[in-house]
Amino acid sequence: MLSSLFEDVDAIIARDPAARHRLEVITCYPGLHAIWLHRLNHFLWNLGLKWPARFLASLARFLTNIEIHPGARIGRRVFLDHGLGIVIGETAEIGDDTTIYQGVTLGGTSLYKGVKRHPTLGKGVVVSAGAKVLGGFTVGDGARIGSNAVVLKEIPPGATAVGVPARILHPDLPKEASDASKASFSAYGITPNADDPVSLALKSLIDATIEQEHKIKALEEALAKLGGKASDSSGHEATQRELDAIKKLLKE
């Protein structure tokens, strides 16, 4: 039990450069206090002591400004960085080594009781400040959610989600890049060299326009040559070649 508590502390020291030693983390980090209090509340909840668990969860919210329903499942070495305003719903599940920043909501979009209403976060997920993850879907291992993103559907492992509603950035990384991303912690869900899909779509449209301009120019040159050949009575063979060239350009 004691080793598990120190494991939470050491995880914070590893991910927060402002944390200098264990005593500072134990006494000054409300995110850690919220996790420890939740473990007690969740234990009571599983014993069937629903009201005491909810009452103690309310006290924990008053003390830490972090609201965690006692029914939520939280893994090992989870770090609630800063923590102010975090809300975690009843059926939420959070995997090991996940980091959640201030203002995050793991909420539900359904009013039905007894169903999975809140998201499941895989291992090593980073949810950045102000993000809203709403629904009973899964966020894959190692995924990152950008600041103020609104996530309404599943995120593949290793992907980055940004925007409102959230868009997926490059979920399929090369093995080397994937291994490198696992080796270092990505604070605030920032992913280097990630291209926005909207920007990629605009680039492809620009490239297509440039290619069409080249084809039109070639077509104009072919037509110009065809006009010159048509005035020459001996140029029937050359004219046929030009027509064939124009047909080829049109097919492309």
C-alpha positions in Angstrom: 0.0 0.0 0.0 2.8 2.4 1.0 4.8 1.6 -2.1 1.7 2.4 -4.3 1.4 5.8 -2.6 5.0 6.6 -3.3 4.6 5.4 -6.8 2.0 8.1 -7.4 4.4 10.7 -5.9 7.4 9.6 -8.0 5.2 9.7 -11.1 4.5 13.4 -10.5 8.2 14.1 -9.9 9.0 12.4 -13.2 6.5 14.5 -15.2 6.6 17.9 -13.5 9.9 19.8 -13.5 8.5 22.1 -10.8 8.3 19.1 -8.3 11.6 19.1 -6.4 11.1 16.3 -3.8 8.5 14.0 -2.3 7.6 16.1 0.7 6.7 19.0 -1.6 4.6 16.8 -3.8 2.8 15.2 -0.8 2.0 18.5 0.8 1.4 20.8 -2.1 -0.2 18.9 -5.0 -4.1 18.9 -4.8 -4.2 16.5 -7.8 -2.4 13.9 -5.7 -4.7 14.5 -2.7 -7.7 14.1 -5.0 -6.4 10.7 -6.3 -5.7 9.4 -2.8 -9.1 10.5 -1.5 -10.7 8.9 -4.5 -9.1 5.6 -3.8 -10.7 5.6 -0.4 -14.1 6.7 -1.8 -13.9 4.1 -4.6 -13.3 1.4 -2.0 -16.3 2.4 -0.1 -18.4 2.6 -3.3 -17.4 -1.0 -4.2 -18.4 -2.1 -0.7 -21.9 -0.8 -1.4 -21.5 2.2 0.9 -22.8 4.6 -1.7 -23.8 7.5 0.4 -20.6 7.7 2.5 -18.6 7.5 -0.7 -20.5 10.3 -2.3 -20.4 12.4 0.8 -16.6 12.0 1.1 -16.2 12.7 -2.6 -18.0 16.0 -2.0 -15.6 16.8 0.8 -12.7 16.0 -1.5 -14.1 18.3 -4.1 -14.3 21.1 -1.5 -10.7 20.5 -0.5 -9.1 20.1 -3.9 -11.5 21.7 -6.4 -11.4 18.4 -8.3 -14.6 16.4 -8.8 -14.2 12.7 -9.1 -17.3 10.4 -8.8 -16.5 7.5 -6.5 -17.6 5.0 -9.1 -14.9 6.1 -11.6 -11.9 3.7 -12.1 -8.5 5.3 -12.0 -5.3 3.3 -12.7 -1.8 3.6 -11.3 0.5 6.6 -11.6 -2.3 8.9 -12.8 -1.3 12.6 -12.6 -3.9 15.4 -12.3 -1.6 18.3 -13.1 -2.7 21.6 -11.4 -6.1 19.9 -11.2 -8.4 22.9 -10.8 -11.8 22.3 -12.3 -11.3 18.7 -13.4 -14.6 16.7 -13.5 -14.5 12.8 -13.9 -17.9 11.0 -14.3 -19.2 7.9 -12.7 -18.4 5.4 -15.4 -15.1 6.9 -16.6 -12.1 4.7 -16.6 -8.5 6.1 -16.7 -5.5 3.9 -17.6 -2.1 3.8 -16.0 0.4 6.6 -16.5 -2.3 9.0 -17.8 -1.9 12.8 -17.3 -4.9 15.1 -17.1 -4.5 18.9 -16.9 -6.8 21.6 -15.4 -10.3 22.2 -16.6 -10.8 18.8 -18.2 -14.2 17.1 -18.2 -14.7 13.3 -18.7 -18.4 13.6 -19.2 -21.4 11.7 -20.5 -23.9 12.4 -23.2 -26.6 9.9 -22.1 -29.1 10.1 -19.3 -29.7 6.4 -19.0 -28.7 4.7 -15.8 -26.7 1.5 -15.7 -24.9 2.1 -19.1 -21.4 3.2 -20.0 -21.9 7.0 -20.2 -18.3 8.3 -19.7 -15.1 7.7 -21.7 -12.4 5.1 -21.2 -8.8 6.5 -21.4 -6.1 4.0 -22.3 -2.6 3.9 -20.8 -0.3 6.9 -21.2 -3.0 9.2 -22.5 -2.4 13.0 -22.2 -5.6 15.2 -21.9 -4.6 18.9 -22.1 -6.2 21.9 -20.4 -9.8 22.6 -21.0 -10.5 19.5 -23.1 -13.9 17.9 -23.0 -14.2 14.2 -23.7 -17.9 13.3 -23.8 -19.3 9.8 -24.3 -18.8 6.1 -23.6 -16.1 5.5 -26.2 -12.4 4.6 -25.8 -9.3 6.9 -26.2 -6.5 4.6 -27.2 -3.2 4.0 -25.5 -0.7 6.9 -25.9 -3.2 9.2 -27.5 -3.1 13.0 -26.9 -5.9 15.5 -26.7 -5.1 19.1 -27.3 -6.2 22.1 -25.2 -9.9 22.9 -25.4 -10.7 20.1 -27.8 -14.1 18.6 -27.7 -13.9 14.8 -28.3 -17.1 13.1 -29.3 -15.8 9.8 -30.8 -13.1 7.2 -30.4 -9.5 8.1 -30.8 -7.0 5.5 -32.1 -3.9 4.6 -30.1 -1.1 7.1 -30.5 -3.2 9.7 -32.3 -3.5 13.4 -31.5 -7.0 15.0 -31.4 -7.5 18.8 -31.7 -10.3 21.2 -32.4 -14.0 21.5 -31.9 -15.2 18.9 -32.7 -11.9 17.1 -32.4 -10.0 16.1 -35.6 -7.5 13.3 -35.6 -3.9 14.1 -36.5 -1.6 11.3 -37.9 -2.7 8.2 -35.9 -0.4 5.9 -37.9 3.2 6.8 -36.9 6.2 4.8 -38.1 7.5 2.4 -35.5 10.6 4.5 -34.9 8.5 7.6 -34.2 6.1 5.6 -32.0 9.0 4.3 -29.9 10.4 7.8 -29.6 7.1 9.2 -28.5 6.9 6.5 -25.8 10.3 7.3 -24.5 9.5 10.9 -23.7 6.6 12.5 -21.9 4.5 14.9 -24.1 3.4 17.8 -21.8 0.1 19.4 -22.6 -0.5 16.9 -25.4 1.9 18.7 -27.8 3.0 16.6 -30.7 5.9 17.8 -32.8 5.5 17.8 -36.6 1.8 16.9 -36.5 0.0 18.2 -39.6 -3.6 19.4 -39.3 -5.8 17.4 -41.7 -7.5 20.6 -42.9 -4.1 22.0 -43.9 -3.3 18.8 -45.7 -6.6 18.9 -47.6 -5.9 22.5 -48.7 -2.4 21.6 -49.8 -3.7 18.7 -51.9 -6.3 21.0 -53.5 -3.5 23.6 -54.4 -1.3 20.8 -55.8 -4.2 19.6 -57.9 -4.9 23.1 -59.2 -1.2 23.6 -60.2 -1.2 20.2 -62.0 -4.3 21.2 -63.9 -2.8 24.5 -65.0 0.2 22.6 -66.4 -2.1 20.3 -68.4 -4.1 23.2 -69.7 -0.9 24.9 -70.8 0.2 21.8 -72.6 -3.2 21.5 -74.2 -3.1 25.1 -75.4 0.4 24.5 -77.0 -0.9 21.3 -78.7 -3.9 23.2 -80.1 -1.6 26.0 -81.3 0.6 23.5 -83.2 -2.5 21.8 -84.6 -3.7 25.2 -86.1 -0.3 25.6 -87.9 -0.4 22.0 -89.2 -4.0 22.4 -90.5 -2.9 25.1 -93.0 -0.3 22.8 -94.5 -1.9 20.3 -97.0 1.0 17.9 -96.5 0.7 17.8 -92.7 -2.1 15.3 -92.4 0.1 12.8 -90.6 1.4 15.4 -88.2 -2.1 16.7 -87.5 -3.2 13.2 -86.5 -0.3 13.0 -84.1 -1.4 16.2 -82.5 -5.0 15.0 -82.2 -3.8 11.9 -80.5 -1.7 14.0 -78.1 -4.8 16.2 -77.2 -6.9 13.1 -76.6 -4.2 11.7 -74.2 -4.1 15.0 -72.3 -7.9 15.0 -72.0 -7.9 11.5 -70.6 -5.3 12.5 -68.0 
